[in-house]
Amino acid sequence: MVVRFPAVGDAVLLTVLLNALAERYGRPVHLLSSGEWTPVLLGHDPALSELRLVASRRSPHWLTPSRWSAVRWLRAHRGPVYLCDPDVHGERIIARAGIPEPRLVRAWQHWPGDGIHWADWWLQIAQLDAADVPGPARVPQVPPRPRLVVPAAWHDEAGQWLQRLGLAQRPLVLVQPGHKKTYKRGRLGTGTHDKHWPAQRWATVIRGVLAELPDAAVLVCGSAREAGLAQAIVDAAAVPASQGLVINGAAHQLTLQRLAGLAARAVGMISVDTGPAHVAGAMDCPLVVLYGQAGWKRWKPRSASGRVIALGPCEPSPDAKVMDIEPAQVLAAWHALQREEATA
């Protein structure tokens, strides 16, 4: 049993742990989690046996039926429990379920610091044992990179979506300007965030990409509530029809399923440090990713065959901002990425 309440990127990274545990124990893993994106991203993975979701970890227990169900489910479980969140919310669920300490693997008691990538750390956690229920004494032969198991229907639907937008015959470039804190408390609030990059800078990069690929379509990605942000970038780019297309993808129901399908066929993505970049990396989409305070050493997407170029600090840096990165740096990285992909 794994207990983990992930954001989108965390869910993608978690596939390394699930895969490693399933291989080590010889059977799929149970997962207690949260977020409407989690069953979308993980629901087809053969490493996952059963997934239960908690609707809210912060609301009172007596008002949250999904927590009652989670506690009953945990109580019925007799194997090791890998607790992979350090906050009090997971602890409270574990305590209510009465899981004894010798059946717990507390991942964050083994955190070696920010110098390790999530994928490498998850492989280390998969080799740990709960005192009362040790696992098989074998090291799982799992690559230290995430995976997404995507049904063929997602690819088909992404193709149909492109067809409806008139983009099916064009090379596709994805731009991901938003992140999970772009839209907070009912409004866009990117200006003071360390991952903020203004529309004019995105526009400069888009024009540079289309100067090299005039037949391409640039799809500005995002959730429906980020459609205004995406439109500001489209408007700032002001690209004539003869020089390529710039489309507000956020205004056209760009679901995670569609994003995965699109990433599999795109020539590349340019993104801030955010979950959709990890989705794209897992789909082998070539990536340029812009980092602020968190740095990229722990968070850089990993891909089986797609090249990933990270810009910004390697290590966490409290004063770093994506604004420190110039459009010329992004375009240089993009051109390098395309040259490498062309010769691969």
Salt bridges, closest charged atoms under 4 A:
ASP10 OD1 - ARG4 NH2 3.80
ASP45 OD1 - ARG147 NH2 2.57
GLU50 OE2 - ARG52 NE 3.05
ASP85 OD1 - ARG4 NH1 3.00
ASP87 OD2 - ARG57 NH1 2.87
GLU91 OE2 - ARG106 NH1 2.30
GLU101 OE2 - ARG106 NE 2.58
ASP114 OD1 - ARG298 NH1 3.41
ASP120 OD2 - ARG302 NH2 2.87
ASP129 OD1 - ARG24 NH2 2.61
GLU157 OE2 - ARG164 NH2 3.61
GLU157 OE2 - ARG258 NH2 2.88
ASP194 OD1 - HIS193 ND1 3.39
GLU212 OE1 - HIS335 ND1 2.99
ASP273 OD2 - LYS195 NZ 3.61
GLU315 OE2 - LYS297 NZ 3.33
ASP324 OD1 - LYS321 NZ 3.76
GLU326 OE2 - ARG201 NH2 3.78
GLU340 OE1 - ARG307 NE 2.36
